Amino acid sequence: MWGVLDIDEPFPLDPSAPAFYREHGYVKLRGVLSIGLLARYRDEITRAVQSQSADRPPLAARSLYDRAFLQVTNLWTRSALVREFVFGARLARAAAELMGCRGVRLWHDQALYKEPGGGFTPWHADQYYWPLASDRSITAWIPLQDTPSAMGPLAFADGSFRLHEGRDLEIGEESERVLQRSLRACPIDEGPFALGDVSFHSGWTFHRAGPNTTAHPRAVMTIIYIDADMRLAEPRNANQIRDWDAWCPDVKVGEVIDAPLTPVLYRSSTVIIA
């Protein structure tokens, strides 16, 4: 039986996982979180998403991007229970071990709920949006139910973090069109997720998700971690300026991104991976 504090218990990461992550730009880990543990947090995350999305227009009236999912950021600031989940050392330590960092700090959390009938999520890379000085960023993608192919699980373009074409594109019709072409040489991993599975992907790994053709919402929580020593980079686009203003407005370019909304969630005394 899993207890409340098990969100802080270390996950026994297979020794091959960091090497796989470095080679492919992502890794899918099985059975990271128990069904009981996820049940503790799922209803609260869903309640917060519904509360923040109550005034959204019908699917048919939304843009391509907005049809892809309901998106709510920094739920940890609105709920003590969600904070307990987001601040859990179990996932944060795994993120640090995969990236080979001494520690990680929070960039932000983000709930991504794909409604029944919700459209596909276009190809994109997350770090286009973030003013970060290195590529040591990683997203934990945490389904809150079994996620079969019909529900739109996250799909990864294997090895795409090495590509530069498309890094200057925000998510939308153009990114889908351009990246459909440039990612042709990359194998695509679009397999389903079981409840308890968690994937981790690099900020420059291109990914997408199919539509949700089921009658049930696809509920997903994500946590974005960055190297605990990450420095702020000069923003390259308006989205990065907005994120700077939102997460760390008092941090100057070149400084470590140490701000109230970007706390350190895990730190080790040694580097786990050379």
N, C-alpha and C positions, 0 to 999 in steps of 0.2 A: 504494500500500500504506500503510495506516494503522499508525503505530507507537504505542508505549505512551503517549507524551506528547501524542498527538492529543486526548485527553480535555481538554486544556488549551488547545487551539487555538481561536481565535475562530470562531464560526459566523457566516457572512455573512447577518445578519438582513435580510430584505426591508424596505425603508423603510415599507411599508404595514402591517407586522405590529403595531407598537406601537399604531397608530391603531385597528386591528381589535380588538386586545385591550381597549383602553379603551372601545370602543363595545359590544362583545359580552360581555366578561367572561371570555373564553377565546380561545385561538388554537391551531390544529393546524398544526404545521410539518413539512414533508416532508423526509426525508433528512438529519436532524440528526446522526445517528450511523451509522457504517458497520456492515455485517454483521460484518466482522472485529473491529471494536472491541467490539461487543456480545458476540461469542463469547468474548472474553477474560474477561469478567466474569460471564456468564450462569451457568456451572456453579457458581461459588463462591457466588453469590447463592442459587441453588437448593439447594445443599448446606446453607447456613445456615438456610434456611426449613425444610427437612426436619428438621434437627436440633432446631430449636426447636418443631416441631409434632408430634413423634413420638407424644406422648401424647394427641392430640386424639381425642374420641369419634367414632364413625361419623357421617356427614352426617345421617342420619335422627334422631339423638339430640340434635342441636344446635338452638339457637335460630335464628330467622330471620336475625339478624345474623351469627351464626357459620357459617351455611350459605353465606353470600355469598362468603367468602374465608378463606384462611389469612392472618393478618396478623402480621408480625414487624417490630418497630421498632428503629431505631438499630443496624442491622447493621454500620455503620462502626466501632462500638466493639468488634466481635468479629472483624473480619477486615481485615488490612492491604490486601488487594486490593479489598475493597468500599470501604474508606476512600479509596483512590485514585480510584475511580469517583465517589463522593459528593462529594469535594472538588474534582472537576474544574472548571476555570474556564470551560470551553466552555458548559455549561448554566447555571452561575451568572451569567455575563456576560449571556446571553440573558435570564435572569430579571430582572436589573437593568435592562436596556434596555427590556423590555416594561413594567415598572412605572414607569420614569422615576426610578430611584433612583441615587444615587452608588455604592451598593454593596449587597450582600446578605450576610446571615449565615444559617447553617443553623438551622432550627427542629428538624427531625429528618428522618430517612429512614424509609421504610416499604415493605416488600415486601408485595404483595397478590396472592396466588395463588388463583385461582378453580379449584377442582378439577373434573374431569369430573363432570357432574351437579350442580355447585354452583349455588345459587339466585341470584336477582336481588339486586342491591344497591339498597336503597331510596333514594329521593330524600333529599338532605341537603345542608347547607353545612358545610364543614370548620371555618370560623372559630367556629362555635358552641362548639368544644372549646378554643379558644385564648384566653388572657388578653392580648390585644394591643390597644394604644392606637390603632391606625389600621388601615385596610383594605389596607395594603401588605404583603400576604402572597400567595404564589403557589406552586402545586404543579406540578412537572414530572411527567407521567405517561408512563412509558417502557416500552412493551411489549417483551418479550424474544423475541417471535416475531410473525409475521403474526397479526393479530387480526381475523378476519372477524366478521360479525354473530352467527353461531352461538356464538361464544366469549365474548360479553359485553363488547364494547368500551365505553369510557367514553362516556356521552351527556350533553350539556350543554343546559340550558334557556337559550336565547339571551337575553341581557340581564337575566337573573334576579337579578344582583347588586344591582340597584336595588330589589328587593322586600324588604319587611320581614316580611311574614307568613311564619312558619315558621322564622325565625332562632332561635327559642327551643326548637327541637325537636332532640333527639338522634336519631341514625339508628335507624329501626325501623318497626314497623307504623304508628304514628301519623304519622310524618313522611311515609311513603308515601301514606297516606290524605289528609292535609291538603294536601300539595303536589301531588298529582294534580289537585286542584281549583284551587289558587291559581296553578298554572303553565300553565293551559289557554291563556292568551294568548301564551305564549312559544313560538316555533319550537324544535323539538328537533333537535339535531345528534347523530345516533347512528350515523354512518358508520364503516366499518372503518378499521383502522390497518395500514399496511405496516411490516415490520421496518425500523427506522431512524427512523420518525416519532416525534415527541414532541409532546404537547400541554401547554399551560400554562393553568391556570385560577385565577381569583381565589378567595380564601378565602370570599367570600360568593356565589359562583356556585353555584347548585343543580345537582346532577348525580346520576346513577345509572348502573347497568350492568345489562344483561340477564343471564339465566342462561347457564351454559356447557353447551351441549347436545352438545358434541363429546366425543371419547374422549381428548382431550389436555388437560393443565392450561393455563390462561391465566396465564402468568407475567408479572408486571408489577413494576417497581421504581418507587418514587416518591421525590422529593426535595422537601421543603417549605422554601422560602426566605422570609425576612422582610427588610424594609428593615434595613440595617445599623444604622440609628439608631432602630429600633423600641424603644418604651418599654413596660414592663409595666403593664397595666391592672388595676384592681380586679376580681377574678374575679366572674363573674355566675352561676356554677353550680358544682356539685361537680366536673364534668369539668375545668373550667378550674383549679380548685384542685389537682386531681391532676396536670395538666400543669405547673403552676407548680412543684409539688414534684418532679416528674420531671426537668424540663429546666433549671430555673434557681432552685433553692430559696434561694440567697443573694442574689438580686436583689430589691430592694424596689419596691413599687408606685411608679410614676413614674420609675424609673431605666431607663436603656438596658439591654436584655436582653443583657448581656455576661457570659457564663458559659462554663465549660469545654466544655459540650455544645452551645454555640451560637456557634461561631467564625465570624468573617468569612471568606467564601469568595471574594469578589471586591469590589474597590473601584476606582473610576475617579477621576481627578482632576477630572472635569467631570460635570455633569448631562447625561445623554445625550438626554433628552426634557424639554422645558419643561413 
